Amino acid sequence: MAEFNINSFYCNNCAYSDAYGRGCKINLMMPAMLAMMGFDRCPKKEKKNEAQLREQLEILEKEKEEMK
């Protein structure tokens, strides 16, 4: 069976999620409900602002350095 990461599909660059695209602040089940209802995008999605994107990039860069 194929693996489907709901959070990266719906929430990766949303202002309501953390740096990893997890933990929707609207409702934790929101990504699962969207997938079950067949939505291809979240109707409440807001793009992250510049500060949130910088924080996300810093966290991801730290993880890459730790893996080396």
C-alpha positions as CSV (number, residue, x, y, z in Angstrom):
1,M,0.0,0.0,0.0
2,A,1.3,3.5,-0.9
3,E,2.2,6.0,1.8
4,F,0.6,9.4,1.7
5,N,1.8,12.2,4.0
6,I,-1.3,14.3,4.6
7,N,0.4,17.2,6.4
8,S,3.0,17.8,3.6
9,F,0.2,17.8,1.0
10,Y,-2.1,20.3,2.7
11,C,-0.2,22.1,5.5
12,N,3.5,22.5,4.5
13,N,3.5,26.2,3.9
14,C,0.4,27.2,5.9
15,A,0.5,29.8,8.7
16,Y,-1.6,27.5,11.0
17,S,1.1,24.8,11.1
18,D,4.5,24.5,12.6
19,A,7.8,24.4,10.7
20,Y,7.3,20.8,9.6
21,G,3.7,21.3,8.4
22,R,2.2,19.6,11.4
23,G,-0.3,20.6,14.1
24,C,-3.0,22.5,12.4
25,K,-4.2,25.3,14.8
26,I,-7.7,25.3,13.3
27,N,-8.3,21.6,14.1
28,L,-5.8,18.8,14.5
29,M,-8.0,16.5,12.4
30,M,-8.4,19.1,9.6
31,P,-5.8,17.5,7.2
32,A,-7.4,14.1,7.6
33,M,-10.9,15.4,7.1
34,L,-9.8,17.2,3.9
35,A,-8.3,14.0,2.6
36,M,-11.4,11.9,3.4
37,M,-13.7,14.5,1.8
38,G,-11.5,14.6,-1.4
39,F,-10.4,18.2,-1.2
40,D,-7.2,19.0,-3.2
41,R,-6.4,22.1,-1.0
42,C,-7.5,23.5,2.3
43,P,-10.1,26.3,2.0
44,K,-8.7,28.0,5.2
45,K,-5.0,27.9,4.1
46,E,-3.0,31.1,4.7
47,K,0.5,31.5,3.4
48,K,3.3,31.8,6.0
49,N,4.7,35.3,6.5
50,E,8.4,36.0,6.1
51,A,9.3,35.5,9.7
52,Q,7.6,32.0,9.8
53,L,9.4,31.0,6.6
54,R,12.8,32.1,7.9
55,E,12.2,30.1,11.1
56,Q,11.2,27.0,9.0
57,L,14.3,27.3,6.9
58,E,16.6,27.6,9.9
59,I,15.1,24.5,11.5
60,L,15.5,22.5,8.3
61,E,19.1,23.7,7.8
62,K,20.0,22.7,11.3
63,E,18.6,19.2,10.7
64,K,20.7,18.9,7.5
65,E,23.8,19.9,9.4
66,E,23.2,17.4,12.1
67,M,22.7,14.6,9.6
68,K,26.2,15.2,8.1
